[in-house]
């Protein structure tokens, strides 16, 4: 070996049970600039390897105790990137092939010539260089990907915030316009002693204050996680309660609101009464708004169930949903009501359903109305759910 160019990976371990070969190789490799350590058998070689972690290992394939194949396996298990060159006799080609299958970088045959050893060491150094470059590139790529991902996430969050703020501003502007209109009507009515104008202005103020209150409540519901206070909830009673609450709204919009109570006790959900009522009222309100677009608008409330699931249903005979509305119906701030809607009602209902391990389903088609169902676990599943969050 020439020794003219310093080796790029100078740390090297020679394992051979023949003292003459160890001495010869150590002298030759040291002269070429390698930092050489030697071992007389496989066990000693593994001990030295664990202590010094050389870049390249030269090991005889046939040794007493741990042979070269076993040494190769153990080194690769400890340090997969270490390059191992095996030294074989002329009759050991099967073992040489076996060593290559076990990820040895190369093999040389005895008697070992300087030229063959130089070529094997050069190949090992090239492999180590490529591995180092690949590791560097991988780290650089991972860093770039992480940076790019962070920028994309930040941009998406900013866009989401922008969309949310834009939608809120739009809704609040409409509500403020209603409040200003009501104030103006009340002011004009009081100045001119027009009771009717004053009454209409007060109604407008109350209606828009209610919209603001509903918006704030929906935003608070969406923003924070909630744990339902689970208890048996008879749907028959909840249907009647929802019917009483929504009766005036339906009457004011010219919609017939019908409650079809189940026979007997009816299905019982395992649910939080307040949360489910709030979600169901949102669904009923949407149904009334849809039905109000029809001359003979009608909304029917009902319930059904089986031993595993129960559901509260709202059926309206409104115009139904087109494909776009059906795809976006549960997205915040998407509304088919124009300026009068925030698009949060069904989003709140869906969140409430999921908090109960349930879901909201719908069936609709243009001109044929819509059926929305709030599906909840039946009370009989209480022991199963116990509420495993």
C-alpha positions as CSV (number, residue, x, y, z in Angstrom):
1,X,0.0,0.0,0.0
2,X,1.3,3.4,-1.0
3,X,0.4,5.5,2.1
4,X,0.6,8.7,0.1
5,X,-3.0,9.9,0.8
6,X,-4.1,9.9,4.4
7,X,-7.2,7.6,4.8
8,X,-10.5,9.5,5.3
9,X,-11.6,7.0,8.0
10,X,-8.4,6.0,9.9
11,X,-9.9,4.1,12.8
12,X,-9.5,0.4,12.1
13,X,-9.7,-2.9,14.0
14,X,-8.0,-6.1,12.9
15,X,-9.4,-9.4,14.4
16,X,-7.3,-12.5,13.6
17,X,-6.2,-15.5,15.7
18,X,-2.8,-15.8,13.9
19,X,-0.3,-13.5,15.6
20,X,1.9,-13.2,12.4
21,X,-1.0,-12.0,10.3
22,X,-2.1,-9.5,13.0
23,X,1.4,-8.1,13.3
24,X,2.0,-7.9,9.5
25,X,-1.3,-6.1,8.9
26,X,-0.9,-3.8,11.8
27,X,2.5,-2.6,10.6
28,X,1.4,-2.2,7.0
29,X,-1.8,-0.3,7.9
30,X,-0.1,1.9,10.5
31,X,2.4,2.9,7.8
32,X,-0.5,3.9,5.6
33,X,-1.8,6.3,8.2
34,X,-4.4,4.1,9.9
35,X,-4.9,4.0,13.7
36,X,-4.9,0.2,14.2
37,X,-6.0,-1.8,17.1
38,X,-5.8,-5.6,17.1
39,X,-7.6,-8.6,18.7
40,X,-6.7,-12.2,18.9
41,X,-10.2,-13.6,18.8
42,X,-13.9,-12.7,18.3
43,X,-14.7,-12.1,21.9
44,X,-11.8,-9.7,22.4
45,X,-12.6,-8.0,19.1
46,X,-16.2,-7.3,20.2
47,X,-15.0,-5.9,23.5
48,X,-12.5,-3.6,21.7
49,X,-15.2,-2.6,19.2
50,X,-17.7,-1.6,21.9
51,X,-15.0,0.5,23.6
52,X,-13.4,2.2,20.6
53,X,-16.0,2.1,17.9
54,X,-13.6,2.0,14.9
55,X,-15.0,2.9,11.4
56,X,-13.8,-0.2,9.7
57,X,-13.3,-3.8,11.0
58,X,-11.1,-6.5,9.3
59,X,-12.0,-9.9,10.7
60,X,-10.8,-13.5,9.9
61,X,-13.8,-15.6,9.0
62,X,-12.5,-18.8,10.7
63,X,-11.5,-18.4,14.4
64,X,-12.0,-20.5,17.5
65,X,-14.8,-19.5,19.7
66,X,-16.7,-16.7,17.9
67,X,-16.1,-17.0,14.2
68,X,-16.0,-14.1,11.8
69,X,-19.7,-14.6,10.7
70,X,-20.9,-14.2,14.3
71,X,-18.6,-11.2,14.9
72,X,-20.1,-9.6,11.7
73,X,-23.6,-10.2,12.9
74,X,-23.0,-8.7,16.4
75,X,-21.1,-5.7,15.0
76,X,-23.9,-4.9,12.5
77,X,-26.5,-5.3,15.3
78,X,-24.6,-2.8,17.4
79,X,-23.6,-0.4,14.6
80,X,-25.2,-1.0,11.2
81,X,-23.1,1.7,9.6
82,X,-19.7,0.2,10.5
83,X,-18.0,-1.4,7.5
84,X,-16.8,-5.0,8.0
85,X,-14.3,-6.7,5.7
86,X,-13.9,-10.4,6.1
87,X,-10.7,-12.4,5.5
88,X,-11.2,-15.8,4.0
89,X,-9.2,-18.8,2.8
90,X,-9.4,-19.9,-0.8
91,X,-11.7,-22.7,0.1
92,X,-14.2,-20.5,2.1
93,X,-16.1,-18.9,-0.8
94,X,-19.5,-20.1,0.6
95,X,-18.7,-18.3,3.9
96,X,-17.5,-15.2,1.9
97,X,-20.9,-15.1,0.1
98,X,-22.7,-15.6,3.4
99,X,-20.8,-12.7,4.9
100,X,-21.9,-10.4,2.0
101,X,-25.5,-11.5,2.6
102,X,-25.0,-10.3,6.1
103,X,-24.0,-6.8,4.9
104,X,-20.2,-7.2,5.0
105,X,-18.8,-4.5,2.7
106,X,-16.2,-6.8,1.1
107,X,-13.9,-9.8,1.5
108,X,-10.2,-10.5,0.8
109,X,-8.6,-13.9,0.6
110,X,-5.4,-15.2,2.3
111,X,-2.6,-14.6,1.7
112,X,-3.8,-11.0,1.9
113,X,-2.0,-8.8,-0.7
114,X,-1.5,-5.1,-0.2
115,X,-3.3,-4.3,-3.4
116,X,-6.4,-6.3,-2.6
117,X,-6.6,-4.9,0.9
118,X,-6.2,-1.3,-0.5
119,X,-9.1,-1.8,-2.9
120,X,-11.3,-3.3,-0.1
121,X,-10.5,-0.4,2.2
122,X,-11.1,2.2,-0.5
123,X,-14.6,0.7,-1.2
124,X,-15.3,0.7,2.6
125,X,-14.3,4.3,2.8
126,X,-16.5,5.2,-0.2
127,X,-19.5,3.5,1.5
128,X,-18.9,5.4,4.7
129,X,-18.7,8.7,2.8
130,X,-21.9,8.0,1.0
131,X,-23.6,7.1,4.3
132,X,-22.4,10.3,5.9
133,X,-23.6,12.3,3.0
134,X,-27.0,10.6,3.0
135,X,-27.3,11.2,6.7
136,X,-26.5,14.9,6.2
137,X,-28.9,15.2,3.3
138,X,-31.6,13.4,5.3
139,X,-31.2,15.7,8.3
140,X,-31.2,18.8,6.0
141,X,-34.3,17.5,4.3
142,X,-36.1,16.8,7.5
143,X,-35.2,20.2,8.8
144,X,-36.5,21.8,5.5
145,X,-39.7,19.7,5.6
146,X,-40.3,20.7,9.3
147,X,-39.7,24.4,8.4
148,X,-42.0,24.2,5.4
149,X,-44.6,22.3,7.4
150,X,-44.5,24.9,10.1
151,X,-45.0,27.7,7.6
152,X,-47.9,25.9,5.9
153,X,-49.5,25.3,9.3
154,X,-49.0,28.9,10.3
155,X,-50.5,30.1,7.0
156,X,-53.5,27.7,7.4
157,X,-54.1,28.9,10.9
158,X,-53.8,32.5,9.8
159,X,-56.2,31.8,6.9
160,X,-58.6,30.1,9.3
161,X,-58.5,33.0,11.7
162,X,-59.1,35.4,8.9
163,X,-62.1,33.4,7.6
164,X,-63.5,33.2,11.1
165,X,-63.0,36.9,11.8
166,X,-64.5,37.7,8.4
167,X,-67.5,35.6,9.0
168,X,-68.0,37.0,12.5
169,X,-67.7,40.5,11.3
170,X,-70.2,39.9,8.6
171,X,-72.7,38.4,11.1
172,X,-72.1,41.1,13.7
173,X,-72.5,43.8,11.2
174,X,-75.9,42.5,10.3
175,X,-76.9,42.2,13.9
176,X,-75.6,45.8,14.7
177,X,-77.6,47.1,11.7
178,X,-80.7,45.5,13.2
179,X,-79.9,47.0,16.6
180,X,-79.4,50.4,15.1
181,X,-82.6,50.1,13.1
182,X,-84.5,49.2,16.3
183,X,-83.0,52.1,18.2
184,X,-84.0,54.4,15.4
185,X,-87.6,53.1,15.3
186,X,-87.9,53.4,19.1
187,X,-86.4,56.9,19.1
188,X,-88.8,58.0,16.3
189,X,-91.8,56.4,18.1
190,X,-91.0,58.1,21.4
191,X,-90.4,61.5,19.8
192,X,-93.7,61.3,17.9
193,X,-95.7,59.3,20.5
194,X,-96.2,56.5,17.9
195,X,-96.7,53.5,20.1
196,X,-96.8,51.1,17.1
197,X,-93.4,52.3,15.8
198,X,-92.0,52.0,19.3
199,X,-93.3,48.5,19.7
200,X,-91.9,47.4,16.4
201,X,-88.5,48.9,17.3
202,X,-88.4,47.1,20.6
203,X,-89.2,43.8,18.8
204,X,-86.4,44.4,16.4
205,X,-84.0,45.2,19.4
206,X,-85.1,42.0,21.2
207,X,-84.8,39.9,18.1
208,X,-81.2,41.1,17.3
209,X,-80.1,41.0,20.9
210,X,-81.3,37.4,20.9
211,X,-79.2,36.7,17.8
212,X,-76.1,38.2,19.5
213,X,-76.8,36.1,22.6
214,X,-77.2,32.9,20.4
215,X,-74.0,33.7,18.5
216,X,-72.0,34.1,21.8
217,X,-73.5,30.9,23.2
218,X,-72.6,28.9,20.0
219,X,-69.1,30.3,19.9
220,X,-68.5,29.3,23.6
221,X,-69.9,25.8,22.9
222,X,-67.6,25.3,19.9
223,X,-64.5,26.7,21.6
224,X,-64.3,24.6,24.7
225,X,-64.4,20.9,25.3
226,X,-67.3,19.7,27.5
227,X,-68.0,16.5,29.4
228,X,-71.7,15.6,29.4
229,X,-73.5,15.0,32.7
230,X,-74.9,11.6,31.7
231,X,-78.3,10.5,32.9
232,X,-81.3,8.7,31.4
233,X,-83.2,11.1,29.2
234,X,-86.7,10.2,28.0
235,X,-87.0,11.5,24.5
236,X,-90.8,11.8,24.8
237,X,-90.4,14.5,27.4
238,X,-87.6,16.3,25.5
239,X,-89.8,16.4,22.4
240,X,-92.7,18.0,24.3
241,X,-90.3,20.5,25.9
242,X,-88.8,21.4,22.5
243,X,-92.2,21.8,21.0
244,X,-93.3,24.2,23.7
245,X,-90.1,26.3,23.4
246,X,-90.2,26.6,19.6
247,X,-94.0,27.1,19.2
248,X,-93.9,30.9,19.2
249,X,-91.0,31.0,16.7
250,X,-92.8,28.6,14.3
251,X,-96.1,30.6,14.7
252,X,-94.2,33.9,14.0
253,X,-92.8,32.5,10.7
254,X,-96.1,30.9,9.6
255,X,-94.9,27.3,10.1
256,X,-97.0,24.4,11.5
257,X,-94.9,22.7,14.2
258,X,-96.1,19.2,15.0
259,X,-94.7,16.9,17.8
260,X,-95.2,13.2,17.3
261,X,-94.6,11.7,20.7
262,X,-93.8,8.0,20.8
263,X,-96.3,5.5,22.2
264,X,-95.8,4.4,25.8
265,X,-92.7,5.5,27.6
266,X,-90.8,5.9,24.3
267,X,-87.0,5.6,23.8
268,X,-84.6,6.8,26.5
269,X,-81.1,8.2,25.8
270,X,-78.1,8.3,28.0
271,X,-77.3,12.0,27.7
272,X,-76.9,15.4,29.2
273,X,-80.4,17.0,29.1
274,X,-79.2,20.6,28.8
275,X,-76.7,19.9,26.0
276,X,-79.0,17.7,24.0
277,X,-81.9,20.2,24.3
278,X,-79.7,23.0,23.1
279,X,-78.5,21.0,20.1
280,X,-82.0,19.8,19.2
281,X,-83.4,23.3,19.4
282,X,-80.8,24.4,16.9
283,X,-81.9,21.7,14.6
284,X,-85.6,22.6,15.1
285,X,-84.8,26.3,14.4
286,X,-83.1,25.4,11.2
287,X,-86.1,23.3,10.1
288,X,-88.5,26.1,10.9
289,X,-86.4,28.6,8.8
290,X,-86.4,26.1,5.9
291,X,-90.1,25.5,6.1
292,X,-90.9,29.2,6.3
293,X,-89.8,29.5,2.7
294,X,-92.9,27.4,1.7
295,X,-96.5,28.5,1.6
296,X,-97.6,25.5,3.7
297,X,-94.4,25.2,5.8
298,X,-94.4,22.3,8.2
299,X,-91.9,20.8,10.7
300,X,-92.4,17.5,12.4
301,X,-90.5,16.4,15.6
302,X,-90.3,12.7,16.4
303,X,-88.1,10.1,18.1
304,X,-87.2,6.5,17.6
305,X,-84.7,4.0,18.9
306,X,-83.5,0.4,19.5
307,X,-81.5,-1.2,22.3
308,X,-78.2,0.4,21.2
309,X,-79.2,3.8,19.7
310,X,-82.0,6.4,19.9
311,X,-82.5,9.4,17.7
312,X,-84.4,12.7,17.8
313,X,-85.6,13.7,14.3
314,X,-86.6,17.0,12.7
315,X,-88.4,16.7,9.3
316,X,-89.2,19.8,7.3
317,X,-90.9,20.3,3.9
318,X,-88.6,23.2,2.9
319,X,-86.6,23.5,-0.3
320,X,-84.0,20.9,0.8
321,X,-80.3,21.2,0.3
322,X,-78.4,21.3,-2.9
323,X,-75.1,19.4,-3.3
324,X,-72.9,22.4,-2.2
325,X,-75.0,22.9,1.0
326,X,-75.0,19.2,1.8
327,X,-71.2,19.1,1.5
328,X,-70.7,22.2,3.8
329,X,-73.6,21.9,6.2
330,X,-71.5,21.1,9.3
331,X,-68.8,23.7,8.5
332,X,-68.7,26.8,10.7
333,X,-70.1,30.0,9.3
334,X,-71.6,28.2,6.2
335,X,-75.3,29.1,6.0
336,X,-78.0,28.9,3.5
337,X,-80.0,31.6,5.4
338,X,-78.0,34.6,4.0
339,X,-77.5,37.5,6.4
340,X,-79.8,36.0,9.0
341,X,-77.7,32.9,9.7
342,X,-74.2,32.3,11.3
343,X,-73.9,28.7,10.1
344,X,-73.0,27.5,13.7
345,X,-76.2,25.7,14.7
346,X,-75.5,22.4,13.0
347,X,-71.9,22.6,13.9
348,X,-72.9,22.9,17.6
349,X,-75.3,20.0,17.2
350,X,-72.6,17.8,15.6
351,X,-70.1,18.7,18.4
352,X,-72.7,17.8,21.0
353,X,-73.5,14.5,19.3
354,X,-69.8,13.6,19.2
355,X,-69.4,14.5,22.9
356,X,-72.1,11.9,23.5
357,X,-70.5,9.3,21.3
358,X,-73.2,9.9,18.8
359,X,-73.7,11.7,15.5
360,X,-75.9,13.9,13.3
361,X,-77.3,12.4,10.2
362,X,-79.4,14.0,7.4
363,X,-81.3,13.0,4.4
364,X,-82.3,15.7,1.9
365,X,-82.9,16.5,-1.7
366,X,-83.8,19.8,-3.5
367,X,-87.6,20.6,-3.4
368,X,-88.3,17.6,-1.1
369,X,-87.4,18.9,2.3
370,X,-84.9,17.5,4.8
371,X,-84.7,15.0,7.7
372,X,-82.1,15.7,10.4
373,X,-81.5,13.1,13.1
374,X,-79.5,13.5,16.3
375,X,-78.4,10.0,17.1
376,X,-77.4,9.2,20.7
377,X,-76.6,6.0,22.8
378,X,-79.6,4.3,24.3
379,X,-79.8,4.3,28.1
380,X,-79.3,0.5,28.0
381,X,-75.8,1.1,26.8
382,X,-74.8,3.0,30.0
383,X,-72.8,0.1,31.4
384,X,-71.0,-0.3,28.1
385,X,-70.1,3.4,27.7
386,X,-69.7,4.4,31.3
387,X,-68.4,7.1,29.6
388,X,-65.1,6.1,28.4
389,X,-63.5,9.2,27.0
